[in-house]
């Protein structure tokens, strides 16, 4: 969930309020002559208050007020009888009563008045200064916190060198897979890219050798592919499909697509930084026809699962720093039956030991609208080495040159989702995904082309 950031602003001053009145008065010139003197008066009063605050915050003035109080007390001890005899008990607020008193008593009351007024103004000045210092401290603390967060989101020392080495390792195998067009070679190339992505995430988090990182690719099968698949493939999908028991059978007939995960397209880095095949079962996640549903006048709930399905539908990456954050998002922003909610909660609670945070990144291409819903018997969308890829906030690739007079209508299409998860909370240093995603674009472009070819041959 996105936490709302607290802001601390300065309270409106008298001059700012009068400025607002002056702006309103400019719209109505009849009141301009009345608002201008008030603005001048507010400016003058503001300057007087600031001068008064500065004077009574000066150390010599503070000392003079304290000395005045001491002198008043000393004077009262010397002339106690005169002060008691002349106490204005009948009219305590009549100034003439104090003027008619003897000089010794009158001098005491003058000292007492000076001390009382000075003490009150001094406390007011100190309170304003303390509040201003607290506001400045809060602003500086927020700025320092933002600087620390940005500093922690920067790649660690040696990350770019690791990036270069991994890309030089993955790119030749990708070229070989494009040339051979064989399923086993494509799977090896995809796993090699996934291994590089997992190692990059581990290096970015500064957690080598302490955390288990995994990466996998889920292929998106759209409704056209589901309608064209044979009975054996459909039965296999029905067995792998999760979180859709409330749909009538066959469930795939009532979906807009599915995300399929195969163990052959997944890798895991153990706590010794050794790569191996992921112990991942073959699963499928549903993509419903309607992604959102309106509840009430303004609230909108999602009908797609948070994570990979949401990323595939919205073509934006999404990340969760903990399983608790995922479950809270699912409960508050998704519209599912109680049975599905219980299944999702049970599934992720069982995976807390090996999956504590993850990020899902859509693999997308740009295609002609006419080519998007081609059957599986032809060229499926996402195929071809010319396909491009964009991550969540990365810019879309430029379209190919178009002949004069022939308009190419292109549309972004998701062909799969890249998932990266680890066994600790706060993957990619919590807020570091904004920097990590643009750095990952070269691997995403290579991966989306491999996935497109793999969809053709598989």
C-alpha positions as CSV (number, residue, x, y, z in Angstrom):
1,X,0.0,0.0,0.0
2,X,1.1,3.4,-0.7
3,X,1.6,5.4,2.5
4,X,0.6,9.0,2.5
5,X,3.6,11.2,3.2
6,X,3.1,13.7,6.1
7,X,3.8,17.3,5.3
8,X,4.4,20.1,7.7
9,X,3.5,23.6,6.4
10,X,3.8,26.9,8.0
11,X,0.5,28.3,9.4
12,X,-1.0,31.1,7.4
13,X,0.2,34.5,8.5
14,X,-1.9,37.6,8.9
15,X,-0.3,39.2,5.8
16,X,-1.0,36.1,3.7
17,X,-4.6,36.1,4.6
18,X,-4.9,39.8,3.7
19,X,-3.1,39.0,0.4
20,X,-5.8,36.5,-0.4
21,X,-8.4,39.2,0.4
22,X,-6.5,41.6,-1.8
23,X,-6.6,39.1,-4.7
24,X,-10.3,38.7,-4.3
25,X,-10.6,42.5,-4.2
26,X,-8.9,42.9,-7.5
27,X,-11.7,41.0,-9.1
28,X,-14.1,43.5,-7.6
29,X,-12.6,46.9,-8.0
30,X,-15.2,48.4,-5.8
31,X,-13.5,46.8,-2.8
32,X,-9.9,47.5,-3.8
33,X,-9.7,50.9,-2.0
34,X,-10.8,49.1,1.2
35,X,-8.5,46.1,1.0
36,X,-5.3,48.1,0.3
37,X,-5.1,50.0,3.6
38,X,-5.7,46.7,5.4
39,X,-2.8,45.2,3.5
40,X,-0.6,48.1,4.5
41,X,-1.7,47.8,8.1
42,X,-1.1,44.0,8.1
43,X,2.4,44.6,6.7
44,X,3.2,47.2,9.3
45,X,1.8,45.0,12.2
46,X,3.8,42.1,10.9
47,X,7.0,44.1,10.9
48,X,6.3,45.4,14.4
49,X,5.7,41.8,15.7
50,X,8.9,40.5,14.1
51,X,10.8,43.5,15.6
52,X,9.2,42.8,19.0
53,X,10.1,39.1,18.8
54,X,13.7,39.9,17.9
55,X,14.1,42.5,20.7
56,X,12.7,40.3,23.5
57,X,14.7,37.3,22.3
58,X,17.9,39.4,22.7
59,X,19.9,38.1,25.8
60,X,20.4,41.6,27.3
61,X,16.6,42.2,27.2
62,X,16.0,38.8,28.9
63,X,18.5,39.7,31.6
64,X,17.0,43.2,32.1
65,X,13.5,41.6,32.6
66,X,14.9,39.2,35.2
67,X,16.7,42.1,37.0
68,X,13.5,44.1,37.0
69,X,11.7,41.2,38.8
70,X,14.5,41.0,41.4
71,X,14.5,44.8,42.0
72,X,10.7,44.7,42.4
73,X,11.0,42.0,45.0
74,X,13.8,43.8,46.8
75,X,11.8,47.0,46.8
76,X,8.7,45.3,48.2
77,X,10.7,43.9,51.0
78,X,12.0,47.4,52.0
79,X,8.6,49.2,51.8
80,X,6.2,46.4,52.7
81,X,4.1,48.6,55.1
82,X,3.7,51.5,52.6
83,X,2.6,49.0,49.8
84,X,0.1,47.3,52.1
85,X,-1.4,50.5,53.3
86,X,-2.0,51.8,49.8
87,X,-3.3,48.7,48.2
88,X,-6.2,49.7,45.8
89,X,-8.7,47.1,47.1
90,X,-11.8,49.1,46.3
91,X,-10.9,50.0,42.7
92,X,-8.0,47.8,41.6
93,X,-8.3,48.7,37.9
94,X,-8.5,52.5,38.4
95,X,-5.2,54.1,37.2
96,X,-5.8,57.2,39.3
97,X,-5.6,55.1,42.5
98,X,-2.0,54.2,41.7
99,X,-1.0,57.7,40.6
100,X,-2.1,59.2,44.0
101,X,0.0,56.7,46.0
102,X,3.3,57.7,47.7
103,X,6.4,57.5,45.6
104,X,7.7,54.3,47.2
105,X,4.5,52.3,46.5
106,X,4.1,53.8,43.0
107,X,7.6,52.8,42.1
108,X,7.0,49.2,43.1
109,X,3.8,49.0,41.0
110,X,5.7,50.4,38.0
111,X,8.5,47.8,38.4
112,X,5.9,45.1,38.8
113,X,4.0,46.2,35.6
114,X,7.2,46.3,33.6
115,X,8.3,42.9,34.8
116,X,4.8,41.3,34.1
117,X,4.5,42.8,30.6
118,X,8.2,41.9,29.8
119,X,7.8,38.4,31.1
120,X,4.7,37.7,29.0
121,X,6.2,39.1,25.8
122,X,9.4,37.3,26.4
123,X,7.5,33.9,26.8
124,X,5.6,34.7,23.6
125,X,8.8,35.4,21.7
126,X,10.5,32.3,23.0
127,X,7.4,30.1,22.1
128,X,7.4,31.5,18.5
129,X,11.1,30.9,18.2
130,X,10.8,27.4,19.5
131,X,7.9,26.6,17.1
132,X,9.9,28.0,14.2
133,X,12.9,26.0,15.1
134,X,10.8,22.8,15.3
135,X,9.3,23.5,11.9
136,X,12.7,24.1,10.4
137,X,14.0,20.9,12.1
138,X,11.1,18.9,10.7
139,X,11.7,20.2,7.2
140,X,15.4,19.5,7.4
141,X,14.7,16.0,8.8
142,X,12.4,15.3,5.8
143,X,15.0,16.5,3.4
144,X,17.7,14.4,5.1
145,X,15.4,11.3,5.1
146,X,14.7,11.9,1.3
147,X,18.5,12.2,0.7
148,X,19.1,8.9,2.6
149,X,16.3,7.2,0.7
150,X,17.8,8.4,-2.7
151,X,21.3,7.4,-1.6
152,X,20.1,3.9,-0.6
153,X,18.4,3.5,-4.0
154,X,21.6,4.2,-5.9
155,X,23.3,1.1,-7.3
156,X,26.2,-0.2,-5.1
157,X,29.8,0.0,-6.0
158,X,30.7,-2.3,-8.8
159,X,27.1,-2.8,-10.0
160,X,27.6,-1.4,-13.5
161,X,30.7,-3.7,-13.9
162,X,28.5,-6.6,-12.9
163,X,25.8,-5.4,-15.3
164,X,28.3,-5.3,-18.2
165,X,29.7,-8.8,-17.5
166,X,26.3,-10.4,-17.2
167,X,25.0,-8.8,-20.4
168,X,28.1,-9.9,-22.3
169,X,27.4,-13.4,-21.0
170,X,23.7,-13.5,-22.0
171,X,23.7,-11.7,-25.3
172,X,25.7,-14.3,-27.4
173,X,23.5,-17.1,-26.2
174,X,20.5,-15.0,-27.2
175,X,21.9,-14.6,-30.7
176,X,22.5,-18.3,-31.0
177,X,18.9,-19.0,-29.9
178,X,17.6,-16.6,-32.6
179,X,19.6,-18.5,-35.2
180,X,18.8,-22.0,-34.2
181,X,15.1,-21.6,-33.5
182,X,15.0,-24.7,-31.3
183,X,12.9,-25.0,-28.2
184,X,15.7,-26.4,-25.9
185,X,18.2,-23.7,-27.0
186,X,15.5,-21.0,-26.4
187,X,14.8,-22.3,-23.0
188,X,18.5,-22.3,-22.1
189,X,18.8,-18.7,-23.4
190,X,15.8,-17.6,-21.4
191,X,17.1,-19.2,-18.2
192,X,20.5,-17.6,-18.8
193,X,18.8,-14.1,-19.0
194,X,16.8,-14.9,-15.9
195,X,19.9,-15.9,-14.1
196,X,21.5,-12.6,-15.0
197,X,18.4,-10.7,-13.8
198,X,18.4,-12.5,-10.4
199,X,22.1,-11.8,-10.0
200,X,21.5,-8.1,-10.8
201,X,18.7,-7.9,-8.2
202,X,21.0,-9.5,-5.7
203,X,23.9,-7.1,-6.5
204,X,21.5,-4.1,-6.3
205,X,20.3,-5.2,-2.9
206,X,23.8,-5.7,-1.6
207,X,22.8,-9.1,-0.4
208,X,25.1,-11.6,-2.1
209,X,25.3,-15.0,-0.3
210,X,22.6,-14.2,2.3
211,X,19.3,-14.2,0.4
212,X,17.8,-16.6,-2.1
213,X,16.8,-14.9,-5.3
214,X,14.6,-16.4,-8.0
215,X,13.3,-15.3,-11.4
216,X,10.8,-16.7,-13.8
217,X,8.8,-15.9,-16.9
218,X,5.0,-16.4,-17.1
219,X,3.7,-16.6,-20.7
220,X,0.4,-14.8,-21.5
221,X,-2.1,-16.9,-23.4
222,X,-4.9,-14.7,-24.7
223,X,-8.5,-15.7,-25.5
224,X,-7.7,-16.4,-29.1
225,X,-5.1,-19.0,-28.1
226,X,-7.4,-20.5,-25.5
227,X,-10.2,-20.9,-28.1
228,X,-7.8,-22.6,-30.6
229,X,-6.0,-25.0,-28.2
230,X,-6.8,-28.7,-28.3
231,X,-8.6,-30.7,-25.5
232,X,-5.4,-32.1,-24.1
233,X,-3.8,-28.6,-23.6
234,X,-7.1,-27.3,-22.2
235,X,-7.3,-30.2,-19.7
236,X,-3.7,-29.5,-18.6
237,X,-4.5,-25.8,-18.1
238,X,-7.6,-26.6,-16.1
239,X,-5.5,-28.7,-13.7
240,X,-2.9,-25.9,-13.3
241,X,-5.4,-23.0,-13.0
242,X,-5.5,-21.4,-9.5
243,X,-7.9,-19.1,-7.8
244,X,-10.8,-19.6,-10.1
245,X,-12.9,-22.3,-8.6
246,X,-16.0,-20.1,-8.6
247,X,-16.1,-20.2,-12.5
248,X,-18.2,-22.8,-14.4
249,X,-16.3,-25.5,-16.2
250,X,-14.5,-25.4,-18.4
251,X,-13.1,-22.3,-16.7
252,X,-10.8,-21.3,-19.5
253,X,-13.9,-20.6,-21.7
254,X,-14.8,-17.8,-19.3
255,X,-11.5,-16.1,-19.1
256,X,-9.8,-13.4,-21.3
257,X,-6.5,-15.1,-20.9
258,X,-4.2,-17.0,-18.6
259,X,-0.6,-16.6,-17.3
260,X,1.3,-19.9,-17.4
261,X,4.4,-20.7,-15.5
262,X,6.6,-23.6,-16.6
263,X,9.5,-24.9,-14.5
264,X,11.7,-24.8,-17.6
265,X,11.5,-21.0,-17.5
266,X,12.5,-20.4,-13.9
267,X,15.9,-20.2,-12.1
268,X,17.0,-19.8,-8.5
269,X,20.1,-18.5,-6.9
270,X,20.8,-20.3,-3.6
271,X,22.4,-18.7,-0.5
272,X,25.9,-19.5,-2.0
273,X,25.1,-17.6,-5.2
274,X,24.9,-20.8,-7.2
275,X,22.3,-21.0,-10.0
276,X,20.0,-23.9,-10.4
277,X,16.6,-25.0,-11.7
278,X,13.8,-23.6,-9.6
279,X,11.6,-26.0,-7.7
280,X,8.5,-24.4,-9.1
281,X,5.3,-26.3,-10.0
282,X,3.5,-25.6,-13.3
283,X,0.7,-23.1,-12.5
284,X,-1.7,-20.8,-14.4
285,X,-3.2,-17.6,-13.2
286,X,-6.5,-16.3,-14.6
287,X,-7.1,-13.0,-16.5
288,X,-10.8,-12.2,-16.3
289,X,-12.6,-10.3,-19.1
290,X,-13.3,-7.3,-16.8
291,X,-10.2,-6.0,-15.0
292,X,-12.1,-3.6,-12.7
293,X,-15.6,-3.2,-11.2
294,X,-17.2,-0.1,-9.8
295,X,-18.4,-0.1,-6.2
296,X,-20.5,2.9,-5.2
297,X,-20.0,6.3,-6.8
298,X,-16.2,6.7,-6.7
299,X,-14.6,3.4,-5.6
300,X,-13.2,1.0,-8.1
301,X,-12.0,-2.5,-7.2
302,X,-9.8,-4.8,-9.3
303,X,-10.9,-8.2,-10.6
304,X,-7.4,-9.2,-11.5
305,X,-5.0,-10.7,-8.9
306,X,-2.2,-8.3,-7.6
307,X,1.2,-9.1,-8.9
308,X,1.8,-10.7,-12.4
309,X,-1.9,-10.6,-13.6
310,X,-2.2,-6.9,-12.6
311,X,1.1,-6.1,-14.4
312,X,0.0,-8.0,-17.5
313,X,-3.3,-6.1,-17.7
314,X,-2.0,-2.6,-16.8
315,X,1.3,-2.9,-18.6
316,X,3.1,-1.5,-15.6
317,X,5.5,-3.1,-13.2
318,X,4.3,-3.7,-9.6
319,X,6.3,-4.6,-6.5
320,X,5.4,-5.8,-3.0
321,X,7.9,-5.4,-0.1
322,X,6.2,-8.1,2.0
323,X,3.5,-10.7,1.9
324,X,1.5,-8.7,4.4
325,X,1.5,-5.7,2.0
326,X,0.2,-8.0,-0.8
327,X,-2.6,-9.5,1.4
328,X,-3.7,-6.1,2.6
329,X,-3.8,-4.8,-1.1
330,X,-5.8,-7.9,-2.0
331,X,-8.3,-7.4,0.8
332,X,-8.8,-3.7,0.3
333,X,-8.5,-3.2,-3.5
334,X,-9.7,-6.4,-5.1
335,X,-13.2,-7.8,-5.6
336,X,-13.2,-11.6,-5.1
337,X,-15.3,-14.2,-3.4
338,X,-14.5,-15.3,0.1
339,X,-13.5,-18.7,-1.2
340,X,-10.9,-17.1,-3.5
341,X,-9.7,-14.8,-0.8
342,X,-9.1,-17.8,1.5
343,X,-7.2,-19.6,-1.3
344,X,-4.9,-16.7,-2.0
345,X,-4.2,-16.1,1.7
346,X,-3.4,-19.8,2.2
347,X,-1.2,-20.0,-0.9
348,X,1.0,-17.0,0.1
349,X,1.1,-17.9,3.8
350,X,2.5,-21.3,2.8
351,X,5.3,-19.5,0.7
352,X,6.4,-17.1,3.4
353,X,9.7,-19.0,3.9
354,X,10.9,-18.7,0.3
355,X,9.0,-15.7,-1.0
356,X,8.8,-12.6,1.1
357,X,8.9,-9.9,-1.5
358,X,8.7,-9.7,-5.3
359,X,8.4,-7.5,-8.3
360,X,6.4,-8.3,-11.5
361,X,7.4,-6.7,-14.8
362,X,5.4,-6.9,-18.0
363,X,7.1,-8.1,-21.2
364,X,5.5,-6.1,-24.0
365,X,5.8,-5.5,-27.7
366,X,4.3,-3.1,-30.2
367,X,2.3,-4.7,-33.0
368,X,-0.3,-3.8,-35.6
369,X,-3.8,-4.1,-34.2
370,X,-4.7,-6.6,-36.9
371,X,-1.9,-9.0,-35.7
372,X,-2.8,-9.0,-32.0
373,X,-5.5,-11.8,-32.0
374,X,-4.0,-14.2,-34.5
375,X,-4.5,-17.9,-33.8
376,X,-1.9,-20.2,-32.4
377,X,-1.7,-21.9,-35.7
378,X,-0.2,-18.8,-37.2
379,X,2.3,-16.3,-35.8
380,X,1.3,-15.6,-32.3
381,X,1.6,-12.1,-31.0
382,X,4.9,-11.4,-29.4
383,X,6.8,-13.4,-32.0
384,X,9.7,-12.2,-34.1
385,X,13.1,-10.9,-33.3
386,X,12.0,-7.3,-34.1
387,X,9.7,-7.2,-31.0
388,X,10.6,-4.6,-28.4
389,X,10.1,-4.5,-24.7
390,X,9.4,-1.9,-22.1
391,X,9.4,-2.1,-18.4
392,X,6.9,-0.4,-16.1
393,X,8.0,3.3,-16.5
394,X,10.4,2.8,-19.4
395,X,9.5,4.5,-22.7
396,X,8.1,2.4,-25.5
397,X,10.4,1.5,-28.4
398,X,10.2,3.4,-31.5
399,X,8.1,2.0,-34.3
400,X,9.7,0.8,-37.5
401,X,9.8,3.0,-40.6
402,X,6.4,3.3,-42.3
403,X,6.0,3.7,-46.1
404,X,4.6,7.0,-47.2
405,X,0.8,7.0,-47.4
406,X,0.5,3.8,-45.3
407,X,-0.3,4.4,-41.7
408,X,0.8,1.8,-39.1
409,X,-1.5,1.5,-36.2
410,X,0.5,0.0,-33.3
411,X,-0.6,-1.1,-30.0
412,X,1.3,-2.2,-26.9
413,X,0.7,-5.9,-26.2
414,X,1.8,-8.0,-23.2
415,X,3.4,-11.4,-24.1
416,X,4.4,-12.4,-20.6
417,X,5.5,-11.3,-17.2
418,X,8.9,-11.4,-15.6
419,X,8.8,-12.2,-11.8
420,X,11.8,-11.6,-9.5
421,X,11.4,-12.5,-5.9
422,X,13.6,-13.1,-2.9
423,X,13.5,-14.7,0.6
424,X,13.8,-11.3,2.4
425,X,11.4,-8.4,2.7
426,X,12.1,-5.2,0.8
427,X,13.3,-6.3,-2.5
428,X,15.3,-3.7,-4.5
429,X,15.9,-1.7,-1.3
430,X,12.2,-1.0,-1.0
431,X,12.0,2.2,-3.1
432,X,14.9,1.3,-5.5
433,X,12.7,-0.1,-8.2
434,X,12.4,3.3,-9.9
435,X,16.1,3.2,-10.6
436,X,16.4,-0.5,-11.2
437,X,13.8,-0.8,-13.9
438,X,15.5,1.6,-16.4
439,X,18.8,-0.3,-15.9
440,X,17.0,-3.6,-16.6
441,X,15.7,-2.5,-20.0
442,X,18.5,-4.1,-22.1
443,X,17.8,-7.5,-20.5
444,X,14.0,-7.0,-20.9
445,X,14.4,-6.3,-24.6
446,X,16.5,-9.5,-25.0
447,X,14.1,-11.5,-22.9
448,X,11.0,-10.3,-24.8
449,X,12.5,-11.3,-28.1
450,X,13.4,-14.8,-26.7
451,X,9.9,-15.2,-25.3
452,X,8.4,-14.2,-28.6
453,X,10.4,-16.9,-30.5
454,X,9.7,-19.4,-27.8
455,X,5.9,-18.9,-28.2
456,X,6.3,-19.6,-31.9
457,X,8.1,-22.9,-31.5
458,X,6.4,-24.2,-28.4
